[in-house]
Amino acid sequence: METIRQPWRLQLVRFAPYLTWVLILAILPAVVPAYVQSIWTRFLVFALFASAYDLIYGHTGLLSLGHAAYFGAAGYTVATLMLHFNIDSLWIGLPLGVLMGALLAAIFGFMALRVSGMYFLLVTFAFGELLYSVTWNLRWLSTPGMQGIAGLPRPDLGIPGFTWNTISFYYFVLVVFLICFFIVYRIMNSPFGHALRGIRENQARMQALGYNTWLYKYLAFIITGALAGVAGVMFVYYNRFISPTHVGVATSFMPMIMVIIGGSGTLMGPVIGALVIVFVEYFASLFTPERWPLILGGIFVAVIMYARGGINIHLSALWKRLRERYGSTKG
């Protein structure tokens, strides 16, 4: 009997942090007011965006400064469908938005991956700013009389009699987030994910072993563009507004700093980083909104100095000690 129980106990200890997170996220809406539900919905959107970014940065070692291009392109796709064609169906908007994010990543990645290092960073920044300029100057991508598209409805699920509220929308975003989170988990633990980390650590050695490293990076670029597209669609459904700033460098900077603060190359790091940034930003907006950039910079410096490698690494070390103490099967 003891030999049967040990694997079950070890598996439970191993996945306890994830199960705890899912339980908290599932129960939370029932015990918090509507405006707090909205903040948690925003957190899920940016946690997904940061997880998408970490595939290319944390696992492949490519520092990009244009990821908002895929996020914003997907959002603008859904918004223009609503604005010009009155198409608000989830089953049309979401696939087209994700496809646009992946297609744009395929185009940009094909050119950007011809260079590396600082040049790659600058090229992705240039592509992002190019798309920002397009959204700023093309009047077709704006509601008449303003810069951006406003007044967007929630998506139509095609369910007769269904109406949205803050709690139902929260659960909708939570389901989408969990599906994408599982996809990221599977990629991380697949041979493809291991190959990406090998490329990050020593590209020359991976090439010597026979890997087409350019193709691996290109596929990772497309996948991260598609996942960023999912986040962009969810953001438009949540925010009901999109503007050129959601395509620019400021938005690209957000998932980068979330990943660095939470811990790059880890499953939970981007989620923890998004949690910290979204909620600190919310409380800063209540008390000192004009000092938010200073607060963000302070958080970044504090993590670099006292939690190098990200918050998740230190939480994982604590959890490992707890597992060794309470999850041991000796005796």
Order of alpha helices (4+ residues) and beta strands (2+ residues): alpha-alpha-alpha-alpha-alpha-beta-alpha-alpha-alpha-alpha-beta-alpha-alpha-alpha-alpha
